[in-house]
Amino acid sequence: TQLLEQSPQFLSIQEGENLTVYCNSSSVFSSLQWYRQEPGEGPVLLVTVVTGGEVKKLKRLTFQFGDARKDSSLHITAAQPGDTGLYLCAGAFLYSGGGADGLTFGKGTHLIIQP
Amino acid sequence: KAGVTQTPRYLIKTRGQQVTLSCSPISGHRSVSWYQQTPGQGLQFLFEYFSETQRNKGNFPGRFSGRQFSNSRSEMNVSTLELGDSALYLCASTFTEGRGLGGGYTFGSGTRLTVV
């Protein structure tokens, strides 16, 4: 069973501050995805990273996949109230024989940006 | 284009009953996955279907089952409901066969199931 540890679990900061959310595992993932979920809705895909060391930017959000493909981080610059939500990392794991499980999700980071 | 549609949005059932949830994927998507989301456990993988075949199954009891039709629409069934089955059930679709090949998933808004 592959596990993803996500931290912090809760984060409340002021508008304009920077923050980083971490996602760690002891397993190697074939790809890692970040989602954002708002109350009463399903998660919405933000980004997928596949290559170790890969960095992707989405406006004020920067996503990084660890060199060993066991960890990832999400950095938000100059956070805004509209960034408030539940951020989830999800890893996809491929077995050497070609089999696969579904996505393994971290438990999420509840982010609140106060105006 | 239309997103992933899940019906119903809300459902209240009594312990011991059974329930069927429906998911219509994005047009052209052939892979459908189901997840259970609870405050304590987060999102947990139930099963994944591709071209009417179950490809993967999570660690859930046999009371949880699903199927996929030729038009890619999927249903999941939970029999002999327990209080602990209360959760948000999410369906996600993707074009590829899934299997961690890097394709992102599009989720529906979910079905909120409450077992009393």
Interface residues (C-beta under 8 A of the other chain):
Chain A: T1 F29 S30 S31 Q33 Y35 G40 E41 G42 P43 V44 L45 T48 V50 L88 A90 G91 A92 F93 L94 G98 G99 A100 D101 G102 L103 T104 F105 G106 K107 G108
Chain B: V4 S33 Y35 Q41 G42 L43 Q44 F45 L46 F47 E48 R55 N56 G58 N59 L90 A92 G98 R99 G100 L101 G102 G103 G104 Y105 T106 F107 G108 S109 G110
